[in-house]
């Protein structure tokens, strides 16, 4: 198991390097001059002299490879520069907003588990029944609804009409119910279908047929042979989508005025705050990479064939 983890860590090095190159070029090869964007943010007239001074201040007068090496060296020390808007370190701004996003993602993850696993399991065990049709209808409806539209509907019903939850902002646990549910619905719909398909497929596996022929109880067969194998793809999807929950919640955060990194990066894009955009991209990319690493390790722990390289 230790050698498997070491191999996976080594394989992440070129991935992270590739992400850093793309992140750096994302800003420095854009048609808008970063120096002009900086002057626009700080409300300085973009004269030729001001642009030249800003390019020297921001280090844009140096060759591109040298700028990348300096930026990468600073990034390895967790120094992503300072925000054009607030003049504070980018990492400080990200870490200030990150706990709110973690809270939102954690509640959304709990909604995923509570909704998708029971509905997917019941839908598979009662195939073609009314319960199955209702579950599939819920999953299709959830997958087809845009998150911003669902968020506005939930605000209108449960906040404005019924007064059960706050309209926006972050405070008590009641504030996080609606945004986390909105964030989880689309993913839960796909998990219901995925789990249903996996259970139905595994119930036709030879090991299940042999277990039934040996007279084992159906509950034991379901837990030992069906659910364990069916949950492995779900675990991989959970790992990938937990990174999405931490990084891709900017639509929901803006609908509910949730003060997380999604709302922060939206404001940074409008302000052309390039250091913040770069820091956000590399920050979220690392989250995705390591969330996938954790899932790979858990999958290898549950299935020895993975760590042996057989699958």
N, C-alpha and C positions, 0 to 999 in steps of 0.2 A: 504494500500500500504506500509506503514511503517513497519508493522509486517511482510509482505512478504520479504522486504529487510533484516530485522533482521534475519529471518529464513535462508535466503540464505547465509548471512555472517557467521552465526554459522555453517552451513553445509560445509563451505570452510575450517574450521580449521583442521579437520582430513585430508582433501585433501592436504593441504599445508604441514602438518606434514609428510604424506606419501611421498610426493615429496622430502622433505628434507632428509628422510632416504635413499631413493633410490639414490639421488644425492651424498650423502656422501659415500655410499657403492660402488657406481659406480667407484670411484677412489681407495678406500682403499682395495678393494678386487680384483683388477686387477692383472694379473700375473707379471707385471713390477713393481718393487719396486719404490715408489715415491722418495725415497732418491737417488737411482741410476739415475732416470730421472732428478732430480734436478741437480745432479753433471754433467750429460751429457750436460744440457743446459748451465751451467755456465763454462763448459769446464775444470772441475777438474777431474783428474784421479780417477776412482772409486776403490780406495784401501779400505781395511777393516777399516782402521782408519778413512778415509774420509767418508765412508758410515755411520759408527757409529756416527761421529760428525754431519752429516747431519740429521740423524734420531733424534738426540737430539734437533738440531736447529728447525726442522720442527714439533717437538712434536710427532713423530711417535713411540717413545719408551713407550708411555703411553698405557693403555688398550683401546680397541676399543670403549666401551661405554663412557669412559671419553673423548676421542677425539671427539666423536660425540656431547656430551653435550657442550664442549668448542666451537666447530665449530658452533653449532646451536646458542649458546649465542652470538657469534660474528656476525653471520648472521643476527640475530634480530636487531643488532646495525648497520646493513648494512656494516659490515666489513667482506669481503670474502678473506682476506689475500692479499698478494702481488704477482704479476706475476713473474714467474721464469725468464722471458726474460727481461722485462723492469724494474723490481724492483719497479714498481709503484702499487698503490692499484688497485685491480681488478675492483672495482666499478668505479673508475676514468677512467680506460681504456674503460669500457663498455659505460659509459655515454659520453665519447668523440666520440665514433663511432656511438652511438645510433641515433643522429639527422640525419645522412645520411640515415640510414635505415628507419627512420620515413618519411623522404622526399620521398624515393623510394616507400614505402608502400602507402603513401597518393596518389601519382600519379597513382600507380597501382590500387588502390581502385576506383579512378575516372574513369579509363579505364573500370573497371568492370561494373560500373553503366551505362556508356555511351554505352557500347557494349551489355551487356546482357539483360537489361530491354527492350530497343526498339526492339531488334531482337526476344526476347522471346515473347513479346506482339504481334508483327506483325505475327510471326509464328503461334501463337495460333488463332488469329483472321482470318487468311487466311489459315486455315488447308487444307493440301493436294494441295495447289497451288504451282506455281513455286517458289514464295517467300519463302514458307514454306520449300520446298526441298532445296533451296539454304541455308537457315538459318541452317537447320539440317546438311547439308554437312559441313558448316563452323564450327559448334559446334563439329562434329565428328573429323574433321581435327585438330582443335585446341586442343582437348583432347588427341589426339594420338601423337602430336609432343613433343619430349623432349625439355625442356626449353633451355638447352645448345645448342642444334642443331638450334633451332629457333633464339637464340641470335647470333650465328655465321652467319646465313643466313642474318639477318637484318644488321649486321655490314658490311658484304660483299656488300650488295646492296646499303644501304642508307649511309654508311660511306665511304667505299673504292671506289665504282663505282660512286655514285651520289654526294658524298661529302656534304650531307645535315646535317649530325649530327656528333659529335665527336666520335672517335672510343672507347674511354674509359675514365675513370676518372670522377670527380665531379667538376662542376664549375657553368656554366650558366644553365638555364632551358632546353637548347637544350641537355645537357648531360644526363638528366633524362628521355627523351622521349623513347628511345629504350629500356633501361633496364626495365622501368616500364611497357611498353607494353608487353615485353617478359614475365614478371612475371605475368601479368594479363590474358594472352591468355588462358592458361589451365583452370583456374578457371572460366573465362567467358563462356567457352564452356559448362561446367557443369551447370552453372546458366541458360543459354539459354534453355537447355532441362528441367531443373527443373521448371522454370517459365512457359514454354509452357504446361507441364503436369499439373501443378496446375491450370492454367487458364481454360484448357479444362475440368478438373474435376469439378471446381467450377461453370462453365457455365451450368453444368447438375444438379446443386443442386436445391432442391425444392424451396428455397427462391428466386432464379432467375426466376424459372417458375412462381411463384406467382406474382413477380414483373412485369413480362411481361403480365400476365393475368390482372393485374390492370391497364395496359396501360402506365406504366412508360417508359420514353425515354431510348433508348438503351445505350446512353452515361452515363446516370445516373445509370443505372443498372451495367454497366461495372465498374464505379468508386466506387459505394457504396457497391455492393455485391460481385463483382468478384475480382477486383484488391486488395482490402483491405485484403481479406482472402488469396489471392494467394501470397501476399508479406510477410506474416508472416513467412513461412518456409524460404523464401529468406533472411529475416532479421536475422534469426538464423544462416543460413549458412554464411552470411556476417560477423557476429560477430566472429564465429569460425575461418573463413579464414582470418580475419584481423589480428588475432594473428599469423596465419601462415605467412602472408605477412611481419610481423614484425620480425619473428624468423626463417622462413624457406627459406629465400632468398639467402642462401649462394652460391648456384650454379650460379645464375644470377649475384651476386655481384662479384664472381670470374671471370666470363666470361667478364664482363665489367670493371673489376678493380675498382669496386665501394667501397669506404672506409667505409663500414658499419660493423655491428657486425657479419654478416655472414662471411665476409672475415676475420675478426679478429679471429673468432673461428676456421676457417680452418687452419690458421697459428698456432694457439695454439695447435691444435690436432697434427700437424706435429712436433711441438716442445715439445710435451708432457708437456705442461704447465698446470699442474693439477689444481692449484688454479683458473686459468682463465676458464678452462673447467667447474669446479664446479660452479663458479659464473655465467657463461653463462647459464647453465642448470636451476639453481634455478631462475635466472632472467627471462628467457623466460617462465618457467612454471608459474610464478606469472602473467606474461602478459596474458597467455592463460586463467588462472583462472578468472582474473578480466574482461577480454574481454567477457567471457561467462556470467559473472555476469551482466554486462551492458546490454547484449542482453536479458537475462532473465527479467530484470527490464523493458526494453522497450516492450518486448512481453507481460508482465503482464499488462502494462499500456494500450496497444492496445486491449488486450483480457482479460476482467475481470474474465473469467473462470479459467485462469491460476493462478491468485493470490488467488482465492478461493479454489484452489486445485481440481477443477472438471476435469481438463485434465492435 
